[in-house]
Amino acid sequence: MNVIMLPTSVGGALRHVIRDGCPLWQLRCPGCGTWADIDDDQLHGRVTVDHTNQEGCWYHETHDFAALAGMR
């Protein structure tokens, strides 16, 4: 599993994992540091990543994480 650090202006990191035989992306939340599954729309900045449901986390932003990670 490779971790891709995102620019410091955005914070966090991405990693690609396999769960139950299925690939998925996870974002290390810049707000609280925990890893959270994100879908393709969140990965590509079409919808926001809202992690505010986690106790004490403030993160609620939209970024094209794929582009920031150089995956385009």
CHARMM internal coordinates of N, CA and C (Angstrom, degrees):
IC EDIT
DIST 1 N 1 CA 1.4418
DIST 1 CA 1 C 1.5247
ANGL 1 N 1 CA 1 C 108.12
DIST 1 C 2 N 1.3130
ANGL 1 CA 1 C 2 N 115.59
DIHE 1 N 1 CA 1 C 2 N 121.92
DIST 2 N 2 CA 1.4576
ANGL 1 C 2 N 2 CA 121.25
DIHE 1 CA 1 C 2 N 2 CA 179.63
DIST 2 CA 2 C 1.5191
ANGL 2 N 2 CA 2 C 109.85
DIHE 1 C 2 N 2 CA 2 C -98.67
DIST 2 C 3 N 1.3204
ANGL 2 CA 2 C 3 N 115.79
DIHE 2 N 2 CA 2 C 3 N 137.86
DIST 3 N 3 CA 1.4573
ANGL 2 C 3 N 3 CA 121.30
DIHE 2 CA 2 C 3 N 3 CA 176.43
DIST 3 CA 3 C 1.5224
ANGL 3 N 3 CA 3 C 107.37
DIHE 2 C 3 N 3 CA 3 C -102.62
DIST 3 C 4 N 1.3212
ANGL 3 CA 3 C 4 N 116.21
DIHE 3 N 3 CA 3 C 4 N 129.75
DIST 4 N 4 CA 1.4555
ANGL 3 C 4 N 4 CA 122.68
DIHE 3 CA 3 C 4 N 4 CA 178.04
DIST 4 CA 4 C 1.5248
ANGL 4 N 4 CA 4 C 107.46
DIHE 3 C 4 N 4 CA 4 C -108.58
DIST 4 C 5 N 1.3209
ANGL 4 CA 4 C 5 N 115.92
DIHE 4 N 4 CA 4 C 5 N 112.91
DIST 5 N 5 CA 1.4526
ANGL 4 C 5 N 5 CA 120.01
DIHE 4 CA 4 C 5 N 5 CA 178.78
DIST 5 CA 5 C 1.5284
ANGL 5 N 5 CA 5 C 109.18
DIHE 4 C 5 N 5 CA 5 C -73.96
DIST 5 C 6 N 1.3245
ANGL 5 CA 5 C 6 N 116.09
DIHE 5 N 5 CA 5 C 6 N 136.97
DIST 6 N 6 CA 1.4532
ANGL 5 C 6 N 6 CA 121.63
DIHE 5 CA 5 C 6 N 6 CA 177.25
DIST 6 CA 6 C 1.5300
ANGL 6 N 6 CA 6 C 109.17
DIHE 5 C 6 N 6 CA 6 C -91.02
DIST 6 C 7 N 1.3357
ANGL 6 CA 6 C 7 N 117.55
DIHE 6 N 6 CA 6 C 7 N 160.23
DIST 7 N 7 CA 1.4693
ANGL 6 C 7 N 7 CA 119.73
DIHE 6 CA 6 C 7 N 7 CA 179.17
DIST 7 CA 7 C 1.5291
ANGL 7 N 7 CA 7 C 111.09
DIHE 6 C 7 N 7 CA 7 C -54.77
DIST 7 C 8 N 1.3212
ANGL 7 CA 7 C 8 N 116.33
DIHE 7 N 7 CA 7 C 8 N 147.04
DIST 8 N 8 CA 1.4667
ANGL 7 C 8 N 8 CA 120.45
DIHE 7 CA 7 C 8 N 8 CA -177.44
DIST 8 CA 8 C 1.5241
ANGL 8 N 8 CA 8 C 111.67
DIHE 7 C 8 N 8 CA 8 C -62.50
DIST 8 C 9 N 1.3345
ANGL 8 CA 8 C 9 N 118.25
DIHE 8 N 8 CA 8 C 9 N -24.78
DIST 9 N 9 CA 1.4657
ANGL 8 C 9 N 9 CA 120.37
DIHE 8 CA 8 C 9 N 9 CA 177.66
DIST 9 CA 9 C 1.5274
ANGL 9 N 9 CA 9 C 111.89
DIHE 8 C 9 N 9 CA 9 C -64.78
DIST 9 C 10 N 1.3291
ANGL 9 CA 9 C 10 N 116.99
DIHE 9 N 9 CA 9 C 10 N -24.57
DIST 10 N 10 CA 1.4691
ANGL 9 C 10 N 10 CA 122.32
DIHE 9 CA 9 C 10 N 10 CA 178.69
DIST 10 CA 10 C 1.5240
ANGL 10 N 10 CA 10 C 109.91
DIHE 9 C 10 N 10 CA 10 C -103.28
DIST 10 C 11 N 1.3191
ANGL 10 CA 10 C 11 N 116.18
DIHE 10 N 10 CA 10 C 11 N -41.96
DIST 11 N 11 CA 1.4637
ANGL 10 C 11 N 11 CA 121.52
DIHE 10 CA 10 C 11 N 11 CA -178.42
DIST 11 CA 11 C 1.5101
ANGL 11 N 11 CA 11 C 112.29
DIHE 10 C 11 N 11 CA 11 C 82.80
DIST 11 C 12 N 1.3097
ANGL 11 CA 11 C 12 N 115.52
DIHE 11 N 11 CA 11 C 12 N 172.24
DIST 12 N 12 CA 1.4567
ANGL 11 C 12 N 12 CA 121.57
DIHE 11 CA 11 C 12 N 12 CA 178.09
DIST 12 CA 12 C 1.5228
ANGL 12 N 12 CA 12 C 113.03
DIHE 11 C 12 N 12 CA 12 C 78.84
DIST 12 C 13 N 1.3222
ANGL 12 CA 12 C 13 N 114.25
DIHE 12 N 12 CA 12 C 13 N -168.89
DIST 13 N 13 CA 1.4645
ANGL 12 C 13 N 13 CA 121.52
DIHE 12 CA 12 C 13 N 13 CA -178.41
DIST 13 CA 13 C 1.5192
ANGL 13 N 13 CA 13 C 108.28
DIHE 12 C 13 N 13 CA 13 C -156.97
DIST 13 C 14 N 1.3278
ANGL 13 CA 13 C 14 N 115.19
DIHE 13 N 13 CA 13 C 14 N 164.03
DIST 14 N 14 CA 1.4631
ANGL 13 C 14 N 14 CA 122.35
DIHE 13 CA 13 C 14 N 14 CA 175.16
DIST 14 CA 14 C 1.5209
ANGL 14 N 14 CA 14 C 108.83
DIHE 13 C 14 N 14 CA 14 C -117.31
DIST 14 C 15 N 1.3076
ANGL 14 CA 14 C 15 N 115.53
DIHE 14 N 14 CA 14 C 15 N 151.88
DIST 15 N 15 CA 1.4621
ANGL 14 C 15 N 15 CA 120.42
DIHE 14 CA 14 C 15 N 15 CA 168.93
DIST 15 CA 15 C 1.5234
ANGL 15 N 15 CA 15 C 108.18
DIHE 14 C 15 N 15 CA 15 C -147.24
DIST 15 C 16 N 1.3311
ANGL 15 CA 15 C 16 N 114.70
DIHE 15 N 15 CA 15 C 16 N 149.24
DIST 16 N 16 CA 1.4635
ANGL 15 C 16 N 16 CA 122.90
DIHE 15 CA 15 C 16 N 16 CA 179.14
DIST 16 CA 16 C 1.5150
ANGL 16 N 16 CA 16 C 107.15
DIHE 15 C 16 N 16 CA 16 C -105.72
DIST 16 C 17 N 1.3107
ANGL 16 CA 16 C 17 N 117.04
DIHE 16 N 16 CA 16 C 17 N 123.08
DIST 17 N 17 CA 1.4662
ANGL 16 C 17 N 17 CA 121.82
DIHE 16 CA 16 C 17 N 17 CA -177.77
DIST 17 CA 17 C 1.5227
ANGL 17 N 17 CA 17 C 109.91
DIHE 16 C 17 N 17 CA 17 C -126.98
DIST 17 C 18 N 1.3163
ANGL 17 CA 17 C 18 N 115.12
DIHE 17 N 17 CA 17 C 18 N 162.59
DIST 18 N 18 CA 1.4645
ANGL 17 C 18 N 18 CA 122.32
DIHE 17 CA 17 C 18 N 18 CA 174.07
DIST 18 CA 18 C 1.5268
ANGL 18 N 18 CA 18 C 106.93
DIHE 17 C 18 N 18 CA 18 C -114.03
DIST 18 C 19 N 1.3158
ANGL 18 CA 18 C 19 N 116.07
DIHE 18 N 18 CA 18 C 19 N 123.59
DIST 19 N 19 CA 1.4623
ANGL 18 C 19 N 19 CA 120.84
DIHE 18 CA 18 C 19 N 19 CA 177.42
DIST 19 CA 19 C 1.5235
ANGL 19 N 19 CA 19 C 107.90
DIHE 18 C 19 N 19 CA 19 C -126.02
DIST 19 C 20 N 1.3158
ANGL 19 CA 19 C 20 N 115.82
DIHE 19 N 19 CA 19 C 20 N 123.11
DIST 20 N 20 CA 1.4661
ANGL 19 C 20 N 20 CA 121.96
DIHE 19 CA 19 C 20 N 20 CA -178.34
DIST 20 CA 20 C 1.5230
ANGL 20 N 20 CA 20 C 111.29
DIHE 19 C 20 N 20 CA 20 C 52.82
DIST 20 C 21 N 1.3338
ANGL 20 CA 20 C 21 N 116.40
DIHE 20 N 20 CA 20 C 21 N 38.98
DIST 21 N 21 CA 1.4530
ANGL 20 C 21 N 21 CA 121.84
DIHE 20 CA 20 C 21 N 21 CA 177.40
DIST 21 CA 21 C 1.5192
ANGL 21 N 21 CA 21 C 114.68
DIHE 20 C 21 N 21 CA 21 C 80.89
DIST 21 C 22 N 1.3343
ANGL 21 CA 21 C 22 N 117.99
DIHE 21 N 21 CA 21 C 22 N 0.14
DIST 22 N 22 CA 1.4621
ANGL 21 C 22 N 22 CA 121.43
DIHE 21 CA 21 C 22 N 22 CA -177.62
DIST 22 CA 22 C 1.5306
ANGL 22 N 22 CA 22 C 110.23
DIHE 21 C 22 N 22 CA 22 C -112.62
DIST 22 C 23 N 1.3357
ANGL 22 CA 22 C 23 N 117.08
DIHE 22 N 22 CA 22 C 23 N 132.40
DIST 23 N 23 CA 1.4602
ANGL 22 C 23 N 23 CA 119.70
DIHE 22 CA 22 C 23 N 23 CA 178.00
DIST 23 CA 23 C 1.5253
ANGL 23 N 23 CA 23 C 111.27
DIHE 22 C 23 N 23 CA 23 C -75.96
DIST 23 C 24 N 1.3254
ANGL 23 CA 23 C 24 N 116.05
DIHE 23 N 23 CA 23 C 24 N 144.93
DIST 24 N 24 CA 1.4492
ANGL 23 C 24 N 24 CA 120.54
DIHE 23 CA 23 C 24 N 24 CA 174.43
DIST 24 CA 24 C 1.5163
ANGL 24 N 24 CA 24 C 109.78
DIHE 23 C 24 N 24 CA 24 C -153.91
DIST 24 C 25 N 1.3236
ANGL 24 CA 24 C 25 N 115.16
DIHE 24 N 24 CA 24 C 25 N 160.71
DIST 25 N 25 CA 1.4557
ANGL 24 C 25 N 25 CA 122.06
DIHE 24 CA 24 C 25 N 25 CA 178.19
DIST 25 CA 25 C 1.5102
ANGL 25 N 25 CA 25 C 109.80
DIHE 24 C 25 N 25 CA 25 C -103.48
DIST 25 C 26 N 1.3156
ANGL 25 CA 25 C 26 N 114.93
DIHE 25 N 25 CA 25 C 26 N 145.66
DIST 26 N 26 CA 1.4557
ANGL 25 C 26 N 26 CA 121.16
DIHE 25 CA 25 C 26 N 26 CA 174.87
DIST 26 CA 26 C 1.5281
ANGL 26 N 26 CA 26 C 108.69
DIHE 25 C 26 N 26 CA 26 C -127.75
DIST 26 C 27 N 1.3222
ANGL 26 CA 26 C 27 N 115.03
DIHE 26 N 26 CA 26 C 27 N 146.56
DIST 27 N 27 CA 1.4523
ANGL 26 C 27 N 27 CA 123.22
DIHE 26 CA 26 C 27 N 27 CA 176.70
DIST 27 CA 27 C 1.5188
ANGL 27 N 27 CA 27 C 108.15
DIHE 26 C 27 N 27 CA 27 C -111.92
DIST 27 C 28 N 1.3446
ANGL 27 CA 27 C 28 N 116.42
DIHE 27 N 27 CA 27 C 28 N 129.95
DIST 28 N 28 CA 1.4596
ANGL 27 C 28 N 28 CA 118.68
DIHE 27 CA 27 C 28 N 28 CA 170.70
DIST 28 CA 28 C 1.5235
ANGL 28 N 28 CA 28 C 105.06
DIHE 27 C 28 N 28 CA 28 C -83.05
DIST 28 C 29 N 1.3076
ANGL 28 CA 28 C 29 N 115.11
DIHE 28 N 28 CA 28 C 29 N 113.26
DIST 29 N 29 CA 1.4546
ANGL 28 C 29 N 29 CA 122.34
DIHE 28 CA 28 C 29 N 29 CA -172.45
DIST 29 CA 29 C 1.5299
ANGL 29 N 29 CA 29 C 111.18
DIHE 28 C 29 N 29 CA 29 C -59.45
DIST 29 C 30 N 1.3365
ANGL 29 CA 29 C 30 N 117.54
DIHE 29 N 29 CA 29 C 30 N 126.03
DIST 30 N 30 CA 1.4624
ANGL 29 C 30 N 30 CA 120.49
DIHE 29 CA 29 C 30 N 30 CA 176.28
DIST 30 CA 30 C 1.5298
ANGL 30 N 30 CA 30 C 112.46
DIHE 29 C 30 N 30 CA 30 C -66.15
DIST 30 C 31 N 1.3285
ANGL 30 CA 30 C 31 N 116.60
DIHE 30 N 30 CA 30 C 31 N -19.21
DIST 31 N 31 CA 1.4579
ANGL 30 C 31 N 31 CA 120.47
DIHE 30 CA 30 C 31 N 31 CA -179.01
DIST 31 CA 31 C 1.5162
ANGL 31 N 31 CA 31 C 113.88
DIHE 30 C 31 N 31 CA 31 C -81.54
DIST 31 C 32 N 1.3370
ANGL 31 CA 31 C 32 N 116.60
DIHE 31 N 31 CA 31 C 32 N -47.72
DIST 32 N 32 CA 1.4629
ANGL 31 C 32 N 32 CA 119.37
DIHE 31 CA 31 C 32 N 32 CA -173.49
DIST 32 CA 32 C 1.5288
ANGL 32 N 32 CA 32 C 113.77
DIHE 31 C 32 N 32 CA 32 C -122.60
DIST 32 C 33 N 1.3428
ANGL 32 CA 32 C 33 N 117.37
DIHE 32 N 32 CA 32 C 33 N -9.59
DIST 33 N 33 CA 1.4585
ANGL 32 C 33 N 33 CA 120.77
DIHE 32 CA 32 C 33 N 33 CA 175.92
DIST 33 CA 33 C 1.5139
ANGL 33 N 33 CA 33 C 115.86
DIHE 32 C 33 N 33 CA 33 C 84.35
DIST 33 C 34 N 1.3334
ANGL 33 CA 33 C 34 N 119.01
DIHE 33 N 33 CA 33 C 34 N -1.84
DIST 34 N 34 CA 1.4602
ANGL 33 C 34 N 34 CA 120.03
DIHE 33 CA 33 C 34 N 34 CA 178.53
DIST 34 CA 34 C 1.5335
ANGL 34 N 34 CA 34 C 109.99
DIHE 33 C 34 N 34 CA 34 C -83.80
DIST 34 C 35 N 1.3304
ANGL 34 CA 34 C 35 N 115.62
DIHE 34 N 34 CA 34 C 35 N 156.39
DIST 35 N 35 CA 1.4658
ANGL 34 C 35 N 35 CA 121.01
DIHE 34 CA 34 C 35 N 35 CA 177.61
DIST 35 CA 35 C 1.5183
ANGL 35 N 35 CA 35 C 109.30
DIHE 34 C 35 N 35 CA 35 C -86.41
DIST 35 C 36 N 1.3336
ANGL 35 CA 35 C 36 N 116.50
DIHE 35 N 35 CA 35 C 36 N 133.64
DIST 36 N 36 CA 1.4641
ANGL 35 C 36 N 36 CA 121.89
DIHE 35 CA 35 C 36 N 36 CA 179.95
DIST 36 CA 36 C 1.5248
ANGL 36 N 36 CA 36 C 109.32
DIHE 35 C 36 N 36 CA 36 C -131.68
DIST 36 C 37 N 1.3276
ANGL 36 CA 36 C 37 N 116.62
DIHE 36 N 36 CA 36 C 37 N 137.34
DIST 37 N 37 CA 1.4599
ANGL 36 C 37 N 37 CA 120.80
DIHE 36 CA 36 C 37 N 37 CA 175.15
DIST 37 CA 37 C 1.5199
ANGL 37 N 37 CA 37 C 109.08
DIHE 36 C 37 N 37 CA 37 C -64.95
DIST 37 C 38 N 1.3324
ANGL 37 CA 37 C 38 N 116.68
DIHE 37 N 37 CA 37 C 38 N 139.31
DIST 38 N 38 CA 1.4573
ANGL 37 C 38 N 38 CA 120.88
DIHE 37 CA 37 C 38 N 38 CA 172.63
DIST 38 CA 38 C 1.5204
ANGL 38 N 38 CA 38 C 108.30
DIHE 37 C 38 N 38 CA 38 C -127.94
DIST 38 C 39 N 1.3209
ANGL 38 CA 38 C 39 N 115.41
DIHE 38 N 38 CA 38 C 39 N 149.38
DIST 39 N 39 CA 1.4622
ANGL 38 C 39 N 39 CA 119.67
DIHE 38 CA 38 C 39 N 39 CA -179.96
DIST 39 CA 39 C 1.5321
ANGL 39 N 39 CA 39 C 109.81
DIHE 38 C 39 N 39 CA 39 C -93.22
DIST 39 C 40 N 1.3191
ANGL 39 CA 39 C 40 N 116.27
DIHE 39 N 39 CA 39 C 40 N 178.28
DIST 40 N 40 CA 1.4630
ANGL 39 C 40 N 40 CA 121.52
DIHE 39 CA 39 C 40 N 40 CA -175.93
DIST 40 CA 40 C 1.5304
ANGL 40 N 40 CA 40 C 111.72
DIHE 39 C 40 N 40 CA 40 C -61.88
DIST 40 C 41 N 1.3141
ANGL 40 CA 40 C 41 N 117.84
DIHE 40 N 40 CA 40 C 41 N -37.85
DIST 41 N 41 CA 1.4637
ANGL 40 C 41 N 41 CA 120.83
DIHE 40 CA 40 C 41 N 41 CA 178.56
DIST 41 CA 41 C 1.5238
ANGL 41 N 41 CA 41 C 111.33
DIHE 40 C 41 N 41 CA 41 C -64.31
DIST 41 C 42 N 1.3192
ANGL 41 CA 41 C 42 N 117.46
DIHE 41 N 41 CA 41 C 42 N -41.01
DIST 42 N 42 CA 1.4649
ANGL 41 C 42 N 42 CA 120.93
DIHE 41 CA 41 C 42 N 42 CA 177.32
DIST 42 CA 42 C 1.5256
ANGL 42 N 42 CA 42 C 110.74
DIHE 41 C 42 N 42 CA 42 C -69.33
DIST 42 C 43 N 1.3211
ANGL 42 CA 42 C 43 N 117.72
DIHE 42 N 42 CA 42 C 43 N -40.55
DIST 43 N 43 CA 1.4633
ANGL 42 C 43 N 43 CA 122.31
DIHE 42 CA 42 C 43 N 43 CA 179.57
DIST 43 CA 43 C 1.5233
ANGL 43 N 43 CA 43 C 111.05
DIHE 42 C 43 N 43 CA 43 C -58.62
DIST 43 C 44 N 1.3276
ANGL 43 CA 43 C 44 N 116.47
DIHE 43 N 43 CA 43 C 44 N -38.85
DIST 44 N 44 CA 1.4651
ANGL 43 C 44 N 44 CA 121.39
DIHE 43 CA 43 C 44 N 44 CA -175.50
DIST 44 CA 44 C 1.5253
ANGL 44 N 44 CA 44 C 113.82
DIHE 43 C 44 N 44 CA 44 C -99.31
DIST 44 C 45 N 1.3189
ANGL 44 CA 44 C 45 N 118.15
DIHE 44 N 44 CA 44 C 45 N 9.93
DIST 45 N 45 CA 1.4575
ANGL 44 C 45 N 45 CA 121.30
DIHE 44 CA 44 C 45 N 45 CA 173.50
DIST 45 CA 45 C 1.5103
ANGL 45 N 45 CA 45 C 115.64
DIHE 44 C 45 N 45 CA 45 C 75.71
DIST 45 C 46 N 1.3281
ANGL 45 CA 45 C 46 N 117.58
DIHE 45 N 45 CA 45 C 46 N 19.39
DIST 46 N 46 CA 1.4701
ANGL 45 C 46 N 46 CA 119.96
DIHE 45 CA 45 C 46 N 46 CA 177.97
DIST 46 CA 46 C 1.5171
ANGL 46 N 46 CA 46 C 111.97
DIHE 45 C 46 N 46 CA 46 C -82.51
DIST 46 C 47 N 1.3326
ANGL 46 CA 46 C 47 N 117.06
DIHE 46 N 46 CA 46 C 47 N -24.15
DIST 47 N 47 CA 1.4663
ANGL 46 C 47 N 47 CA 122.91
DIHE 46 CA 46 C 47 N 47 CA 175.92
DIST 47 CA 47 C 1.5316
ANGL 47 N 47 CA 47 C 108.48
DIHE 46 C 47 N 47 CA 47 C -139.94
DIST 47 C 48 N 1.3083
ANGL 47 CA 47 C 48 N 115.73
DIHE 47 N 47 CA 47 C 48 N 161.98
DIST 48 N 48 CA 1.4629
ANGL 47 C 48 N 48 CA 121.97
DIHE 47 CA 47 C 48 N 48 CA -175.95
DIST 48 CA 48 C 1.5234
ANGL 48 N 48 CA 48 C 112.34
DIHE 47 C 48 N 48 CA 48 C -77.96
DIST 48 C 49 N 1.3254
ANGL 48 CA 48 C 49 N 115.07
DIHE 48 N 48 CA 48 C 49 N 155.58
DIST 49 N 49 CA 1.4613
ANGL 48 C 49 N 49 CA 121.92
DIHE 48 CA 48 C 49 N 49 CA 168.71
DIST 49 CA 49 C 1.5253
ANGL 49 N 49 CA 49 C 105.36
DIHE 48 C 49 N 49 CA 49 C -98.85
DIST 49 C 50 N 1.3086
ANGL 49 CA 49 C 50 N 115.85
DIHE 49 N 49 CA 49 C 50 N 114.21
DIST 50 N 50 CA 1.4700
ANGL 49 C 50 N 50 CA 121.68
DIHE 49 CA 49 C 50 N 50 CA -178.87
DIST 50 CA 50 C 1.5179
ANGL 50 N 50 CA 50 C 107.93
DIHE 49 C 50 N 50 CA 50 C -111.10
DIST 50 C 51 N 1.3169
ANGL 50 CA 50 C 51 N 116.13
DIHE 50 N 50 CA 50 C 51 N 105.00
DIST 51 N 51 CA 1.4587
ANGL 50 C 51 N 51 CA 121.72
DIHE 50 CA 50 C 51 N 51 CA -178.27
DIST 51 CA 51 C 1.5276
ANGL 51 N 51 CA 51 C 110.45
DIHE 50 C 51 N 51 CA 51 C -110.01
DIST 51 C 52 N 1.3451
ANGL 51 CA 51 C 52 N 116.47
DIHE 51 N 51 CA 51 C 52 N 13.87
DIST 52 N 52 CA 1.4628
ANGL 51 C 52 N 52 CA 120.89
DIHE 51 CA 51 C 52 N 52 CA -176.19
DIST 52 CA 52 C 1.5239
ANGL 52 N 52 CA 52 C 112.94
DIHE 51 C 52 N 52 CA 52 C -71.05
DIST 52 C 53 N 1.3305
ANGL 52 CA 52 C 53 N 117.97
DIHE 52 N 52 CA 52 C 53 N -10.13
DIST 53 N 53 CA 1.4666
ANGL 52 C 53 N 53 CA 119.56
DIHE 52 CA 52 C 53 N 53 CA 177.30
DIST 53 CA 53 C 1.5265
ANGL 53 N 53 CA 53 C 111.70
DIHE 52 C 53 N 53 CA 53 C -75.50
DIST 53 C 54 N 1.3316
ANGL 53 CA 53 C 54 N 116.34
DIHE 53 N 53 CA 53 C 54 N -11.99
DIST 54 N 54 CA 1.4621
ANGL 53 C 54 N 54 CA 120.28
DIHE 53 CA 53 C 54 N 54 CA 176.58
DIST 54 CA 54 C 1.5265
ANGL 54 N 54 CA 54 C 108.31
DIHE 53 C 54 N 54 CA 54 C -81.19
DIST 54 C 55 N 1.2914
ANGL 54 CA 54 C 55 N 117.06
DIHE 54 N 54 CA 54 C 55 N 135.46
DIST 55 N 55 CA 1.4581
ANGL 54 C 55 N 55 CA 121.20
DIHE 54 CA 54 C 55 N 55 CA -176.10
DIST 55 CA 55 C 1.5281
ANGL 55 N 55 CA 55 C 111.64
DIHE 54 C 55 N 55 CA 55 C -55.40
DIST 55 C 56 N 1.3153
ANGL 55 CA 55 C 56 N 115.49
DIHE 55 N 55 CA 55 C 56 N 120.73
DIST 56 N 56 CA 1.4520
ANGL 55 C 56 N 56 CA 121.67
DIHE 55 CA 55 C 56 N 56 CA 176.98
DIST 56 CA 56 C 1.5213
ANGL 56 N 56 CA 56 C 115.30
DIHE 55 C 56 N 56 CA 56 C 81.15
DIST 56 C 57 N 1.3189
ANGL 56 CA 56 C 57 N 119.63
DIHE 56 N 56 CA 56 C 57 N 0.68
DIST 57 N 57 CA 1.4551
ANGL 56 C 57 N 57 CA 121.27
DIHE 56 CA 56 C 57 N 57 CA -179.19
DIST 57 CA 57 C 1.5236
ANGL 57 N 57 CA 57 C 110.21
DIHE 56 C 57 N 57 CA 57 C -91.97
DIST 57 C 58 N 1.3229
ANGL 57 CA 57 C 58 N 115.87
DIHE 57 N 57 CA 57 C 58 N 136.98
DIST 58 N 58 CA 1.4567
ANGL 57 C 58 N 58 CA 123.28
DIHE 57 CA 57 C 58 N 58 CA -178.27
DIST 58 CA 58 C 1.5237
ANGL 58 N 58 CA 58 C 113.23
DIHE 57 C 58 N 58 CA 58 C -104.45
DIST 58 C 59 N 1.3437
ANGL 58 CA 58 C 59 N 118.48
DIHE 58 N 58 CA 58 C 59 N -5.20
DIST 59 N 59 CA 1.4666
ANGL 58 C 59 N 59 CA 121.51
DIHE 58 CA 58 C 59 N 59 CA -167.89
DIST 59 CA 59 C 1.5222
ANGL 59 N 59 CA 59 C 112.73
DIHE 58 C 59 N 59 CA 59 C -71.74
DIST 59 C 60 N 1.3428
ANGL 59 CA 59 C 60 N 115.62
DIHE 59 N 59 CA 59 C 60 N 121.65
DIST 60 N 60 CA 1.4656
ANGL 59 C 60 N 60 CA 123.15
DIHE 59 CA 59 C 60 N 60 CA 176.84
DIST 60 CA 60 C 1.5247
ANGL 60 N 60 CA 60 C 106.42
DIHE 59 C 60 N 60 CA 60 C -154.91
DIST 60 C 61 N 1.3431
ANGL 60 CA 60 C 61 N 116.35
DIHE 60 N 60 CA 60 C 61 N 86.46
DIST 61 N 61 CA 1.4600
ANGL 60 C 61 N 61 CA 120.92
DIHE 60 CA 60 C 61 N 61 CA -175.36
DIST 61 CA 61 C 1.5195
ANGL 61 N 61 CA 61 C 110.80
DIHE 60 C 61 N 61 CA 61 C -142.01
DIST 61 C 62 N 1.3369
ANGL 61 CA 61 C 62 N 114.36
DIHE 61 N 61 CA 61 C 62 N 161.90
DIST 62 N 62 CA 1.4549
ANGL 61 C 62 N 62 CA 121.88
DIHE 61 CA 61 C 62 N 62 CA 176.86
DIST 62 CA 62 C 1.5237
ANGL 62 N 62 CA 62 C 108.76
DIHE 61 C 62 N 62 CA 62 C -121.27
DIST 62 C 63 N 1.3172
ANGL 62 CA 62 C 63 N 116.30
DIHE 62 N 62 CA 62 C 63 N 124.19
DIST 63 N 63 CA 1.4661
ANGL 62 C 63 N 63 CA 122.80
DIHE 62 CA 62 C 63 N 63 CA 176.87
DIST 63 CA 63 C 1.5211
ANGL 63 N 63 CA 63 C 107.81
DIHE 62 C 63 N 63 CA 63 C -143.91
DIST 63 C 64 N 1.3178
ANGL 63 CA 63 C 64 N 116.45
DIHE 63 N 63 CA 63 C 64 N 151.08
DIST 64 N 64 CA 1.4597
ANGL 63 C 64 N 64 CA 120.83
DIHE 63 CA 63 C 64 N 64 CA 171.16
DIST 64 CA 64 C 1.5310
ANGL 64 N 64 CA 64 C 106.25
DIHE 63 C 64 N 64 CA 64 C -84.38
DIST 64 C 65 N 1.3231
ANGL 64 CA 64 C 65 N 115.56
DIHE 64 N 64 CA 64 C 65 N 85.68
DIST 65 N 65 CA 1.4577
ANGL 64 C 65 N 65 CA 121.18
DIHE 64 CA 64 C 65 N 65 CA -176.25
DIST 65 CA 65 C 1.5274
ANGL 65 N 65 CA 65 C 111.71
DIHE 64 C 65 N 65 CA 65 C -62.28
DIST 65 C 66 N 1.3303
ANGL 65 CA 65 C 66 N 117.17
DIHE 65 N 65 CA 65 C 66 N -34.58
DIST 66 N 66 CA 1.4563
ANGL 65 C 66 N 66 CA 120.93
DIHE 65 CA 65 C 66 N 66 CA 179.05
DIST 66 CA 66 C 1.5342
ANGL 66 N 66 CA 66 C 110.38
DIHE 65 C 66 N 66 CA 66 C -61.53
DIST 66 C 67 N 1.3196
ANGL 66 CA 66 C 67 N 117.08
DIHE 66 N 66 CA 66 C 67 N -44.61
DIST 67 N 67 CA 1.4622
ANGL 66 C 67 N 67 CA 120.76
DIHE 66 CA 66 C 67 N 67 CA 179.12
DIST 67 CA 67 C 1.5285
ANGL 67 N 67 CA 67 C 110.35
DIHE 66 C 67 N 67 CA 67 C -67.70
DIST 67 C 68 N 1.3366
ANGL 67 CA 67 C 68 N 117.08
DIHE 67 N 67 CA 67 C 68 N -42.05
DIST 68 N 68 CA 1.4580
ANGL 67 C 68 N 68 CA 120.72
DIHE 67 CA 67 C 68 N 68 CA 179.60
DIST 68 CA 68 C 1.5321
ANGL 68 N 68 CA 68 C 111.85
DIHE 67 C 68 N 68 CA 68 C -61.95
DIST 68 C 69 N 1.3221
ANGL 68 CA 68 C 69 N 116.22
DIHE 68 N 68 CA 68 C 69 N -30.68
DIST 69 N 69 CA 1.4597
ANGL 68 C 69 N 69 CA 121.48
DIHE 68 CA 68 C 69 N 69 CA -179.53
DIST 69 CA 69 C 1.5318
ANGL 69 N 69 CA 69 C 112.11
DIHE 68 C 69 N 69 CA 69 C -88.51
DIST 69 C 70 N 1.3290
ANGL 69 CA 69 C 70 N 116.42
DIHE 69 N 69 CA 69 C 70 N 1.83
DIST 70 N 70 CA 1.4616
ANGL 69 C 70 N 70 CA 120.31
DIHE 69 CA 69 C 70 N 70 CA 178.27
DIST 70 CA 70 C 1.5159
ANGL 70 N 70 CA 70 C 114.10
DIHE 69 C 70 N 70 CA 70 C 75.24
DIST 70 C 71 N 1.3218
ANGL 70 CA 70 C 71 N 117.37
DIHE 70 N 70 CA 70 C 71 N 28.55
DIST 71 N 71 CA 1.4624
ANGL 70 C 71 N 71 CA 120.99
DIHE 70 CA 70 C 71 N 71 CA -176.67
DIST 71 CA 71 C 1.5263
ANGL 71 N 71 CA 71 C 112.12
DIHE 70 C 71 N 71 CA 71 C -94.63
DIST 71 C 72 N 1.3026
ANGL 71 CA 71 C 72 N 119.40
DIHE 71 N 71 CA 71 C 72 N 13.78
DIST 72 N 72 CA 1.4615
ANGL 71 C 72 N 72 CA 121.26
DIHE 71 CA 71 C 72 N 72 CA -179.34
DIST 72 CA 72 C 1.4927
ANGL 72 N 72 CA 72 C 111.55
DIHE 71 C 72 N 72 CA 72 C -104.70
END
COOR INIT
IC SEED 1 N 1 CA 1 C
IC BUILD
